[in-house]
Amino acid sequence: MKLLRFAVALPVVLAAVTGTVGTLPASAAPSHQCLSSMSRLPAMGQETGFVGVTLSPNHRNVVPNFRINPALCQGAVFAIGISRRDGSQFRNANASFDPSTGWVRATHRLGWADTGDWTIRQIAVSWNGQGAVRSLDPAKQTSVARVKRASVLTAYPTGKFQADNNDVLWVGGYLKAYNSKGGLSPLPWQLVELQGRRYGWGGEYGVVNDFESTSTGRWGGGINFGYKYPQEIRVIFRSRYQTIASDFTYMGVGIGHP
């Protein structure tokens, strides 16, 4: 499909979603009527707030969307452009249109270096060779995709495990994160928190111990684990970086030495 390369200077340009349009040529009216029939404002996934997007090898897309009256838009072709909140790094993509529900969605594939905030900059429709564009102020949009790269927290033991004769349980693993080129790099000197709760009881996890990752991303050691009842165990990394997401790993169920 040929990409709709609309520029802001097309016949219909609105400063905001709630803006008005001046006199239009008759041939452009259907496109404008289609855009004016929105029943859901343009959003980066959810209608308001920050939408967390974590880049990983299997997920590097953001999907801006809006909804219109399908009866007024049959045969139309759409595009949705996104940018940074200051309007920079604009990029456009053709959108799919579901004629039964009126949903319009575009898929933008992000690069590993595209962390930070993204929002919708413009939406456009083409109908019988005539186009209309609705231009949005990215700084004022209430739906923002906040993009980070994934971290990867590995842990052992897993499954069912037991402390040794001295009620010491040996745990460990590695903490890494995807870098701006898509490779995995160690995350040194980061806090990894080991948590537990009584198995089968539900409730909140409590802190059992914490560790600091080394220069190679390795974390772990021996911990006092003299529990009489089985404990559900997990580890958590809470990222302090704007470009790296947090992660957790469920390890399994452990018990102290009988």
VENSUL-V129928 format. One record per helix or strand of 2 or more residues. SS is the DSSP state (@ for helix, = for strand). FROM is the first residue (numbers start at 1). LEN is the number of residues. Records with the same first field share a line. If there is no record, write none. Layout:
SS = FROM-LEN  FROM-LEN
This chain:
@ = 26-10  70-3  138-3
= = 40-4  49-8  61-2  65-3  77-7  91-7  103-4  108-2  116-12  130-6  143-7  151-3  159-4  168-11  184-3  191-8  206-7  218-7  231-7  247-9
